Amino acid sequence: MQNTVLILGPTGRLGRNAALAFETAGWEVRYFDREKDTLWDAAWGASVIVNGWNPPYPQWAEQIPDQTAQIIEVAKAGNATVIIPGNVYLYGEQAPERFATDTPHLANNPLGRVRIEMEATYRKSGVQTIVVRAGDYLDTEASGNWFDMIIAKPVAKGHISYPGPLDCPHAFTYLPDVAATMVDLAGKRHALGQFEDVLVPSFTLTGHQLAQAIGDVLGKPIRAKQMAWWPLRAAALVWPMGRAICEMRYLWRKPHFIDAKRHSKLCPDLDQTPLHEALSRALDTDVHPDEVMWTSSKPVAAQ
């Protein structure tokens, strides 16, 4: 019997990648349309629900608890597994540099607390929940993330605009690798625990290393320049989204890397996409992976 997955937020960056990955793997994919679908009708008979809903930052505290309750209710009624894209917000500024399944959830800022409470609710719900956690996304097309909106925007001028200190290691994750992990774990769900927290292999890069890698892909020198935060801080005085973005600035100043040992154990057959190939897709270039050569320095190995 064919497995069925319901994608919530199918037009978003995560939902779009997840839908493609599940379709490619032979699943029946349902796309949730908020304008005409009800969650109960759409979820009935689905084996897996992928929660790609992601309201704007200023609406997290109001909307996420209600969305979580709705999804748990329908998943419990239909005995469905819920897969949620996890981020690293819940670890907090005081967390160790290593982000892993056993890293404490220490965040005390508003957005971090929302994520802590959301995952705690799933953990207590009795619904099988798989958290697929990642760093900042590298997508296959411009989708309004840090990479395409800020970092890579000035590459035509020969530089990137990096939001943190240029020597601070930061975790980046290729979205198709996140989606592939979701499919792989969904297929193994009956052998998994009621609550699984799986971090996806990610690239650990400083601003200088990211600029070097982008230059290697584009075949021209690219420098790293630090982004100016003062316009955002000024806008944050009257712009709620700006305040939320500034709240998460610490992640660009905090050295961190993702420990994906749990992923290696559960998904031994999934290979991480090479960095130059991921960047080629994220930059929308026509560079063939086999033609890309590293120049003066390689990036820090993926953790």
C-alpha contacts under 8 A as a table, 3 or more apart, distances in Angstrom:
res1	aa1	res2	aa2	distance
2	Q	26	G	7.80
2	Q	27	W	6.32
2	Q	28	E	6.68
3	N	27	W	5.38
3	N	28	E	6.11
3	N	46	A	7.57
3	N	47	S	6.19
4	T	27	W	5.79
4	T	28	E	4.61
4	T	29	V	5.92
4	T	30	R	7.36
4	T	45	G	7.44
4	T	46	A	4.93
4	T	47	S	5.34
4	T	48	V	6.62
5	V	22	F	7.74
5	V	27	W	6.90
5	V	28	E	6.28
5	V	29	V	5.13
5	V	30	R	6.13
5	V	46	A	5.47
5	V	47	S	5.90
5	V	48	V	4.71
5	V	49	I	5.68
5	V	50	V	7.17
6	L	29	V	6.07
6	L	30	R	4.69
6	L	31	Y	6.15
6	L	32	F	6.84
6	L	42	A	7.21
6	L	43	A	6.35
6	L	46	A	6.21
6	L	48	V	6.34
6	L	49	I	4.80
6	L	50	V	6.16
7	I	10	P	5.55
7	I	15	G	6.23
7	I	18	A	7.68
7	I	19	A	6.69
7	I	29	V	7.20
7	I	30	R	6.10
7	I	31	Y	5.27
7	I	32	F	6.01
7	I	49	I	6.15
7	I	50	V	5.00
7	I	51	N	6.55
7	I	52	G	6.74
8	L	15	G	6.80
8	L	31	Y	6.81
8	L	32	F	5.33
8	L	49	I	7.37
8	L	50	V	6.04
8	L	51	N	5.09
8	L	52	G	4.98
8	L	53	W	5.75
9	G	12	G	5.58
9	G	14	L	7.92
9	G	15	G	5.43
9	G	31	Y	7.85
9	G	32	F	6.74
9	G	33	D	7.98
9	G	51	N	7.13
9	G	52	G	4.69
9	G	53	W	4.84
9	G	54	N	7.62
10	P	13	R	7.98
10	P	14	L	7.58
10	P	15	G	4.08
10	P	16	R	5.20
10	P	19	A	6.87
10	P	31	Y	5.86
10	P	32	F	6.73
10	P	52	G	6.88
11	T	15	G	5.97
11	T	16	R	5.47
12	G	15	G	5.15
12	G	16	R	5.79
12	G	52	G	7.10
12	G	53	W	7.94
12	G	143	S	7.90
13	R	16	R	5.39
13	R	17	N	6.41
13	R	139	D	7.36
13	R	143	S	6.15
14	L	17	N	5.36
14	L	18	A	6.02
14	L	52	G	5.95
14	L	85	P	7.78
14	L	175	L	7.13
14	L	179	A	7.54
15	G	18	A	5.05
15	G	19	A	5.93
15	G	50	V	7.76
15	G	51	N	7.98
15	G	52	G	5.19
16	R	19	A	5.30
16	R	20	L	6.37
17	N	20	L	5.27
17	N	21	A	6.23
17	N	175	L	6.87
17	N	176	P	6.04
17	N	179	A	5.92
18	A	21	A	5.11
18	A	22	F	6.13
18	A	50	V	7.99
18	A	176	P	7.68
18	A	179	A	4.69
18	A	180	A	7.57
18	A	182	M	7.41
18	A	183	V	7.83
19	A	22	F	5.28
19	A	23	E	6.05
19	A	29	V	6.64
20	L	23	E	5.16
20	L	24	T	6.06
21	A	24	T	5.15
21	A	25	A	6.25
21	A	176	P	7.58
21	A	179	A	5.98
21	A	180	A	6.07
21	A	183	V	6.80
22	F	25	A	5.03
22	F	26	G	6.46
22	F	27	W	5.39
22	F	28	E	7.70
22	F	29	V	6.91
22	F	183	V	5.93
23	E	26	G	5.19
23	E	27	W	5.28
23	E	28	E	6.65
23	E	29	V	6.30
24	T	27	W	7.49
25	A	183	V	7.51
30	R	42	A	7.51
32	F	37	D	6.48
32	F	39	L	7.79
32	F	42	A	6.71
33	D	36	K	5.78
33	D	37	D	5.35
34	R	37	D	5.55
34	R	38	T	7.28
37	D	41	D	7.13
37	D	42	A	6.46
38	T	41	D	5.44
38	T	42	A	6.10
39	L	42	A	5.15
39	L	43	A	5.84
39	L	70	Q	7.96
39	L	71	I	7.91
39	L	74	V	7.43
40	W	43	A	5.38
40	W	44	W	6.09
40	W	74	V	6.03
41	D	44	W	5.45
42	A	46	A	7.96
43	A	46	A	5.35
43	A	49	I	7.33
43	A	74	V	6.78
43	A	75	A	7.48
43	A	78	G	7.53
44	W	74	V	7.76
44	W	78	G	6.12
45	G	78	G	6.51
46	A	49	I	6.92
46	A	78	G	7.38
46	A	80	A	6.43
47	S	78	G	7.99
47	S	79	N	7.45
47	S	80	A	4.88
47	S	81	T	6.39
48	V	80	A	5.20
48	V	81	T	4.70
48	V	82	V	5.77
48	V	83	I	7.23
48	V	186	A	7.16
49	I	75	A	7.51
49	I	80	A	6.75
49	I	81	T	6.18
49	I	82	V	4.79
49	I	83	I	6.15
50	V	82	V	5.91
50	V	83	I	4.77
50	V	84	I	6.02
51	N	82	V	7.09
51	N	83	I	6.19
51	N	84	I	5.15
51	N	85	P	7.25
52	G	84	I	7.04
52	G	85	P	7.12
55	P	59	Q	6.05
55	P	60	W	6.16
55	P	63	Q	7.26
55	P	64	I	7.70
56	P	59	Q	5.52
56	P	60	W	6.61
56	P	241	M	7.57
57	Y	60	W	5.33
57	Y	111	L	7.47
57	Y	241	M	6.32
57	Y	244	A	6.14
57	Y	245	I	7.97
58	P	61	A	7.34
58	P	240	P	6.04
58	P	241	M	5.93
58	P	244	A	6.66
59	Q	62	E	5.42
59	Q	63	Q	5.85
59	Q	64	I	7.83
60	W	63	Q	5.36
60	W	64	I	5.28
60	W	111	L	7.31
60	W	114	V	7.03
61	A	64	I	6.14
61	A	65	P	7.11
61	A	110	P	7.97
61	A	111	L	7.68
61	A	114	V	6.17
62	E	65	P	6.85
62	E	66	D	7.55
63	Q	66	D	5.51
63	Q	67	Q	6.17
64	I	67	Q	5.02
64	I	68	T	5.93
64	I	114	V	7.70
64	I	118	M	7.31
65	P	68	T	5.10
65	P	69	A	6.23
65	P	118	M	6.61
66	D	69	A	5.14
66	D	70	Q	6.26
67	Q	70	Q	5.17
67	Q	71	I	6.20
68	T	71	I	5.26
68	T	72	I	6.13
68	T	118	M	6.85
68	T	121	T	7.81
68	T	122	Y	7.69
69	A	72	I	5.22
69	A	73	E	6.12
70	Q	73	E	5.17
70	Q	74	V	6.44
71	I	74	V	5.43
71	I	75	A	5.95
72	I	75	A	5.09
72	I	76	K	5.88
72	I	122	Y	7.29
72	I	125	S	6.97
72	I	127	V	6.69
73	E	76	K	5.35
73	E	77	A	6.31
74	V	77	A	5.08
74	V	78	G	6.14
75	A	78	G	5.17
75	A	79	N	5.58
75	A	80	A	4.70
75	A	81	T	6.69
75	A	82	V	7.03
75	A	127	V	6.76
76	K	79	N	5.03
76	K	80	A	6.54
76	K	126	G	7.62
76	K	127	V	5.80
77	A	80	A	7.88
79	N	127	V	7.52
80	A	127	V	7.48
80	A	128	Q	7.44
81	T	127	V	6.64
81	T	128	Q	5.00
81	T	129	T	5.88
81	T	130	I	7.62
81	T	186	A	7.97
81	T	189	R	7.65
82	V	127	V	7.33
82	V	128	Q	6.30
82	V	129	T	4.80
82	V	130	I	6.28
83	I	129	T	5.77
83	I	130	I	4.73
83	I	131	V	5.89
83	I	132	V	7.17
83	I	182	M	7.15
84	I	129	T	7.47
84	I	130	I	6.34
84	I	131	V	5.01
84	I	132	V	6.26
85	P	131	V	5.89
85	P	132	V	5.03
85	P	133	R	5.79
85	P	134	A	7.60
86	G	131	V	5.56
86	G	132	V	5.42
86	G	133	R	3.99
86	G	134	A	6.34
87	N	90	L	7.44
87	N	133	R	5.28
87	N	134	A	5.50
87	N	135	G	6.33
88	V	91	Y	5.99
88	V	99	F	7.61
88	V	133	R	7.17
88	V	134	A	6.92
88	V	135	G	6.46
89	Y	92	G	6.13
89	Y	107	A	7.08
89	Y	111	L	7.28
89	Y	112	G	4.98
89	Y	115	R	7.15
89	Y	248	M	7.90
90	L	105	H	5.28
90	L	106	L	6.50
90	L	107	A	5.10
90	L	112	G	4.54
90	L	113	R	6.61
90	L	115	R	5.89
90	L	116	I	5.50
91	Y	94	Q	7.78
91	Y	95	A	5.65
91	Y	99	F	7.64
91	Y	103	T	7.07
91	Y	104	P	6.28
91	Y	105	H	4.43
91	Y	106	L	5.04
91	Y	107	A	5.28
91	Y	112	G	7.53
92	G	95	A	5.49
92	G	105	H	6.87
92	G	106	L	5.06
92	G	107	A	3.59
92	G	108	N	6.73
92	G	109	N	7.69
92	G	112	G	6.84
93	E	106	L	7.83
93	E	107	A	6.64
93	E	250	Y	6.49
93	E	251	L	7.23
93	E	254	K	7.09
94	Q	106	L	7.04
94	Q	107	A	7.69
95	A	103	T	7.63
95	A	104	P	7.27
95	A	105	H	7.88
95	A	106	L	6.49
96	P	99	F	7.18
96	P	103	T	7.74
96	P	256	H	7.60
97	E	254	K	7.62
97	E	255	P	5.84
97	E	256	H	4.15
97	E	257	F	6.17
98	R	103	T	7.47
98	R	256	H	5.85
98	R	257	F	5.38
98	R	258	I	6.09
98	R	259	D	6.42
99	F	103	T	5.82
99	F	256	H	6.93
99	F	257	F	6.04
99	F	258	I	4.89
99	F	259	D	5.89
100	A	103	T	5.19
100	A	199	L	6.75
100	A	258	I	6.23
100	A	259	D	5.08
100	A	260	A	6.86
101	T	197	D	5.90
101	T	198	V	6.70
101	T	199	L	7.11
101	T	262	R	7.38
105	H	116	I	6.84
107	A	112	G	5.18
107	A	113	R	6.13
107	A	116	I	7.83
108	N	112	G	6.38
108	N	113	R	5.91
109	N	112	G	5.38
109	N	113	R	6.08
109	N	247	E	7.51
110	P	113	R	5.16
110	P	114	V	6.35
111	L	114	V	5.20
111	L	115	R	6.57
111	L	244	A	7.70
112	G	115	R	5.28
112	G	116	I	6.27
113	R	116	I	4.97
113	R	117	E	6.11
114	V	117	E	5.26
114	V	118	M	6.05
115	R	118	M	5.00
115	R	119	E	6.18
116	I	119	E	5.45
116	I	120	A	6.11
117	E	120	A	4.99
117	E	121	T	6.08
118	M	121	T	5.20
118	M	122	Y	6.54
119	E	122	Y	5.12
119	E	123	R	6.12
120	A	123	R	4.95
120	A	124	K	6.27
121	T	124	K	5.29
121	T	125	S	6.03
122	Y	125	S	5.01
122	Y	126	G	7.51
122	Y	127	V	6.90
122	Y	129	T	6.59
122	Y	195	F	7.98
123	R	126	G	7.04
123	R	127	V	7.72
123	R	129	T	7.19
123	R	194	Q	7.88
123	R	195	F	5.96
126	G	194	Q	7.25
127	V	194	Q	6.86
128	Q	193	G	7.34
128	Q	194	Q	4.37
128	Q	195	F	5.77
129	T	194	Q	6.18
129	T	195	F	4.91
129	T	196	E	6.37
130	I	185	L	7.93
130	I	194	Q	7.99
130	I	195	F	5.87
130	I	196	E	4.72
130	I	197	D	6.14
130	I	198	V	7.48
131	V	195	F	7.78
131	V	196	E	5.98
131	V	197	D	4.77
131	V	198	V	6.02
132	V	178	V	6.97
132	V	181	T	7.35
132	V	182	M	6.78
132	V	197	D	6.37
132	V	198	V	5.07
132	V	199	L	5.89
132	V	200	V	6.81
133	R	178	V	7.93
133	R	197	D	7.16
133	R	198	V	5.94
133	R	199	L	4.53
133	R	200	V	6.05
134	A	137	Y	7.50
134	A	172	F	7.57
134	A	173	T	5.88
134	A	178	V	7.25
134	A	199	L	5.91
134	A	200	V	5.58
134	A	201	P	7.85
134	A	202	S	7.20
134	A	258	I	7.95
135	G	171	A	4.96
135	G	172	F	4.87
135	G	173	T	5.29
135	G	202	S	6.92
135	G	258	I	7.69
136	D	146	W	7.43
136	D	171	A	6.34
136	D	172	F	4.64
136	D	173	T	5.85
137	Y	145	N	6.99
137	Y	146	W	7.82
137	Y	147	F	7.45
137	Y	172	F	5.85
137	Y	173	T	5.04
137	Y	174	Y	5.76
137	Y	175	L	5.89
138	L	145	N	7.98
138	L	147	F	6.56
138	L	172	F	6.72
138	L	173	T	5.88
138	L	174	Y	4.65
138	L	175	L	5.88
138	L	278	A	7.17
138	L	279	L	7.39
138	L	282	A	5.92
139	D	142	A	6.87
139	D	143	S	7.12
139	D	174	Y	6.22
139	D	175	L	5.38
139	D	176	P	7.54
139	D	281	R	7.45
139	D	282	A	5.34
140	T	175	L	7.54
140	T	176	P	7.87
140	T	278	A	7.80
140	T	281	R	5.09
140	T	282	A	4.80
140	T	283	L	7.91
140	T	284	D	7.29
141	E	281	R	7.20
141	E	282	A	5.82
141	E	283	L	7.61
141	E	284	D	6.74
142	A	145	N	7.50
142	A	148	D	5.61
142	A	149	M	7.69
142	A	282	A	7.39
143	S	148	D	7.19
144	G	148	D	6.43
144	G	149	M	5.59
145	N	148	D	5.80
145	N	149	M	5.80
145	N	150	I	7.93
146	W	149	M	5.36
146	W	150	I	5.39
146	W	151	I	6.24
147	F	150	I	5.81
147	F	151	I	4.76
147	F	152	A	5.70
147	F	153	K	7.91
148	D	151	I	6.18
148	D	152	A	5.33
148	D	153	K	5.98
148	D	282	A	7.71
148	D	283	L	7.86
149	M	152	A	7.06
149	M	153	K	6.03
150	I	153	K	5.47
150	I	154	P	7.99
150	I	161	S	6.21
150	I	162	Y	7.57
151	I	154	P	7.39
151	I	160	I	5.25
151	I	161	S	4.58
151	I	162	Y	5.42
151	I	163	P	7.46
152	A	155	V	5.45
152	A	159	H	7.96
152	A	160	I	5.32
152	A	161	S	6.78
152	A	283	L	7.64
153	K	156	A	7.76
153	K	160	I	6.98
153	K	161	S	7.48
154	P	157	K	5.44
154	P	158	G	6.96
154	P	159	H	5.92
154	P	160	I	5.64
154	P	161	S	6.88
155	V	158	G	5.00
155	V	159	H	4.96
155	V	160	I	5.54
155	V	222	I	7.02
156	A	159	H	7.41
158	G	220	K	7.99
158	G	221	P	6.66
158	G	222	I	4.86
158	G	223	R	6.32
159	H	211	A	7.26
159	H	222	I	4.83
159	H	223	R	4.41
159	H	224	A	5.53
159	H	225	K	6.57
160	I	211	A	6.46
160	I	222	I	7.07
160	I	223	R	6.35
160	I	224	A	5.08
160	I	225	K	5.96
161	S	224	A	6.43
161	S	225	K	5.20
161	S	226	Q	5.62
161	S	227	M	5.00
162	Y	165	P	7.64
162	Y	166	L	7.01
162	Y	207	G	6.08
162	Y	224	A	6.56
162	Y	225	K	5.95
162	Y	226	Q	4.77
162	Y	227	M	5.12
163	P	226	Q	6.00
163	P	227	M	4.90
163	P	228	A	7.56
163	P	229	W	7.70
163	P	249	R	7.97
163	P	252	W	6.18
164	G	168	C	6.99
164	G	207	G	7.59
164	G	226	Q	6.43
164	G	227	M	7.20
164	G	252	W	4.59
164	G	253	R	5.37
165	P	168	C	5.46
165	P	207	G	7.23
165	P	226	Q	6.69
165	P	252	W	7.33
165	P	253	R	6.28
166	L	206	T	5.93
166	L	207	G	4.34
166	L	208	H	5.69
166	L	224	A	6.97
166	L	225	K	7.50
166	L	226	Q	6.65
167	D	206	T	5.06
167	D	207	G	6.06
167	D	208	H	6.52
168	C	205	L	7.80
168	C	206	T	5.06
168	C	207	G	6.96
168	C	252	W	7.45
168	C	253	R	6.55
168	C	254	K	7.04
168	C	255	P	5.38
169	P	204	T	5.88
169	P	205	L	5.03
169	P	206	T	4.35
169	P	207	G	7.61
169	P	254	K	7.84
169	P	255	P	4.91
169	P	256	H	5.99
169	P	257	F	7.19
170	H	203	F	7.94
170	H	204	T	5.46
170	H	205	L	5.40
170	H	206	T	6.07
170	H	251	L	7.88
170	H	252	W	6.84
170	H	254	K	7.79
170	H	255	P	6.07
170	H	256	H	5.64
170	H	257	F	6.43
171	A	202	S	6.05
171	A	203	F	5.60
171	A	204	T	4.83
171	A	205	L	6.61
171	A	256	H	6.68
171	A	257	F	5.52
171	A	258	I	6.63
172	F	202	S	5.54
172	F	203	F	5.14
172	F	204	T	6.59
172	F	205	L	7.54
173	T	177	D	7.47
173	T	178	V	7.53
173	T	200	V	7.36
173	T	201	P	7.12
173	T	202	S	4.65
173	T	203	F	6.26
174	Y	177	D	5.49
174	Y	178	V	6.76
174	Y	202	S	7.33
174	Y	273	T	7.45
174	Y	278	A	6.28
175	L	178	V	4.97
175	L	179	A	6.30
176	P	179	A	4.93
176	P	180	A	6.01
177	D	180	A	5.05
177	D	181	T	6.17
177	D	200	V	7.35
177	D	272	Q	6.53
177	D	273	T	6.88
178	V	181	T	5.17
178	V	182	M	6.40
178	V	200	V	6.37
179	A	182	M	5.06
179	A	183	V	6.43
180	A	183	V	5.19
180	A	184	D	6.16
180	A	270	L	7.79
181	T	184	D	5.05
181	T	185	L	6.05
181	T	200	V	7.35
181	T	267	C	7.38
181	T	270	L	7.55
182	M	185	L	5.31
182	M	186	A	5.96
183	V	186	A	5.07
183	V	187	G	6.29
184	D	187	G	5.33
184	D	188	K	6.60
184	D	267	C	6.90
185	L	188	K	4.98
185	L	189	R	5.83
185	L	266	L	7.65
185	L	267	C	7.47
186	A	189	R	5.01
187	G	190	H	7.94
188	K	191	A	5.67
188	K	192	L	6.69
189	R	192	L	5.11
189	R	193	G	7.93
192	L	196	E	7.28
193	G	196	E	6.11
198	V	260	A	7.39
198	V	262	R	6.04
198	V	263	H	5.72
199	L	258	I	6.99
199	L	259	D	7.06
199	L	260	A	5.25
199	L	262	R	7.08
199	L	263	H	6.18
200	V	258	I	7.73
200	V	260	A	5.81
200	V	263	H	6.25
201	P	258	I	6.90
201	P	259	D	7.38
201	P	260	A	5.29
201	P	263	H	7.40
201	P	272	Q	6.52
201	P	302	A	6.61
201	P	303	Q	6.21
202	S	257	F	7.92
202	S	258	I	6.38
202	S	272	Q	7.99
202	S	302	A	5.56
202	S	303	Q	6.33
203	F	275	L	7.24
203	F	300	V	7.42
203	F	301	A	6.93
203	F	302	A	4.57
203	F	303	Q	6.94
204	T	256	H	7.85
204	T	257	F	5.84
204	T	258	I	7.75
204	T	299	P	7.55
204	T	300	V	5.75
204	T	301	A	6.76
204	T	302	A	5.72
204	T	303	Q	6.98
205	L	208	H	7.88
205	L	209	Q	5.63
205	L	210	L	5.86
205	L	299	P	6.25
205	L	300	V	6.05
206	T	209	Q	5.12
206	T	210	L	6.13
207	G	210	L	5.14
207	G	211	A	6.19
207	G	224	A	6.01
208	H	211	A	5.19
208	H	212	Q	6.18
208	H	223	R	7.26
208	H	224	A	5.56
209	Q	212	Q	4.98
209	Q	213	A	6.13
209	Q	297	S	7.87
209	Q	298	K	7.55
209	Q	299	P	5.54
209	Q	300	V	7.85
210	L	213	A	5.10
210	L	214	I	6.14
210	L	224	A	7.96
210	L	299	P	7.46
211	A	214	I	5.12
211	A	215	G	6.08
211	A	222	I	5.50
211	A	223	R	5.68
211	A	224	A	5.47
212	Q	215	G	5.06
212	Q	216	D	6.22
212	Q	221	P	7.45
212	Q	222	I	6.35
212	Q	223	R	7.32
212	Q	297	S	7.55
213	A	216	D	5.00
213	A	217	V	6.35
213	A	275	L	7.95
213	A	276	H	6.84
213	A	294	W	7.45
213	A	298	K	7.61
213	A	299	P	7.18
214	I	217	V	5.10
214	I	218	L	6.15
214	I	222	I	6.86
214	I	276	H	7.74
214	I	279	L	6.78
215	G	218	L	5.08
215	G	219	G	5.64
215	G	220	K	5.13
215	G	221	P	5.06
215	G	222	I	4.88
216	D	219	G	5.14
216	D	220	K	6.76
216	D	221	P	7.67
216	D	276	H	7.85
216	D	292	V	6.88
216	D	293	M	6.66
216	D	294	W	5.95
216	D	295	T	6.44
217	V	276	H	6.15
217	V	279	L	7.23
217	V	280	S	6.28
217	V	287	V	7.06
217	V	292	V	6.05
217	V	293	M	7.85
218	L	285	T	7.77
218	L	287	V	7.78
228	A	231	P	7.13
229	W	232	L	5.46
229	W	233	R	6.24
230	W	233	R	4.94
230	W	234	A	6.02
231	P	234	A	5.12
231	P	235	A	6.10
232	L	235	A	5.00
232	L	236	A	5.93
232	L	242	G	5.88
232	L	243	R	8.00
232	L	246	C	7.19
233	R	236	A	5.01
233	R	237	L	6.98
233	R	242	G	7.05
233	R	243	R	7.30
233	R	246	C	6.75
234	A	237	L	5.74
235	A	238	V	5.90
235	A	239	W	5.66
235	A	242	G	6.14
235	A	243	R	7.98
236	A	239	W	4.70
236	A	240	P	6.24
236	A	241	M	7.18
236	A	242	G	4.33
236	A	243	R	4.48
236	A	246	C	7.61
237	L	240	P	7.91
237	L	242	G	7.98
237	L	243	R	7.25
239	W	242	G	5.26
239	W	243	R	6.53
240	P	243	R	5.11
240	P	244	A	6.39
241	M	244	A	5.09
241	M	245	I	6.19
242	G	245	I	5.09
242	G	246	C	6.17
243	R	246	C	5.16
243	R	247	E	6.12
244	A	247	E	4.93
244	A	248	M	6.70
245	I	248	M	5.44
245	I	249	R	6.61
246	C	249	R	5.03
247	E	250	Y	7.33
248	M	251	L	6.06
249	R	252	W	5.69
249	R	253	R	7.09
250	Y	253	R	5.06
250	Y	254	K	5.94
251	L	254	K	5.11
251	L	255	P	7.73
252	W	255	P	7.60
257	F	303	Q	6.75
258	I	303	Q	5.80
259	D	303	Q	5.49
260	A	263	H	5.18
260	A	264	S	6.41
260	A	303	Q	6.41
261	K	264	S	5.03
261	K	265	K	6.37
262	R	265	K	5.15
262	R	266	L	6.25
263	H	266	L	5.21
263	H	267	C	5.50
263	H	268	P	7.44
264	S	267	C	5.36
264	S	268	P	5.01
265	K	268	P	5.83
267	C	270	L	5.64
268	P	271	D	7.88
273	T	277	E	6.76
273	T	278	A	6.37
274	P	277	E	5.41
274	P	278	A	6.30
275	L	278	A	5.09
275	L	279	L	6.08
276	H	279	L	5.15
276	H	280	S	6.00
276	H	289	P	6.83
276	H	292	V	7.03
277	E	280	S	5.02
277	E	281	R	6.39
277	E	288	H	7.80
277	E	289	P	5.41
278	A	281	R	5.28
278	A	282	A	6.12
279	L	282	A	4.83
279	L	283	L	5.83
280	S	283	L	5.22
280	S	284	D	6.00
280	S	285	T	5.32
280	S	286	D	7.25
280	S	287	V	6.36
280	S	289	P	7.92
281	R	284	D	4.88
281	R	285	T	6.32
282	A	285	T	7.94
287	V	291	E	6.91
287	V	292	V	7.17
288	H	291	E	5.41
288	H	292	V	6.89
289	P	292	V	5.52
290	D	293	M	7.99
294	W	297	S	6.82
294	W	298	K	6.36
295	T	298	K	7.49
